[in-house]
Amino acid sequence: MGRFQVDVKYAEDFVVFYPQGYINHLGGEQIERRCDEVIRDGYRKVIVNFADSPIINSIGISFLIGMMDRLKKAQGSISFSNLSANNSLVFEFMELTKSAPIFQTEEDAVHWASAVA
């Protein structure tokens, strides 16, 4: 796989992360670092769009759990969109969906983020 990167789209009161590539230890670190940056910038709502990251290993998931924890401590929220069917099942099995809803599309996640106080 090619080089991993995370693009970020800033909206008025939320951000959308666009990870591109395999989310393993290195990818997870980059996503978590970006999360820390946006929290420092005052954002408390994060959407992660996985359309360009079809593979997430267990270490990558551990970094996502770390993000969820950071946002919870900052009184924020996180949601996921565009997960592959397999990744969606893994997230549900690990009960990540209790703290972070999964949406089929980014538009649905944006609608949810806009409604969350």
C-alpha positions, 0 to 999 in steps of 0.5 A: 500500500502507498503512503498513508495520509489524513486530510481534514475538512473544517466546517463551522462546528465539526471536522471530517477526517479522510484517512487514505490507506491502511490504518495500522500503527502508523496510520492510527498515530497520524489520525490520533495526532490530527484529533489532538490538533482539532481538539486544541483548535476548539473542535469537539465533533469529529466524523471519520470517513473511511471511504479510502481506508478499507483496511483497519487492523487491530492496532489501528482500531486501538488508536480509534478507541484512543480518539474516542476517549480523548473526545469524550474527555473533551465533552465531544463526539465522534462518528464514522461513515463509509465503513466497509461491510467487514469493518462495520461488523468489527466495530459493532462486534467490539461495541464501538457503536455504543460510543460512536455511531456508524453512518452509511454516508458522510452526509448522514454523519454530517446531519447527525453532527449538526444535530448533536449539541 
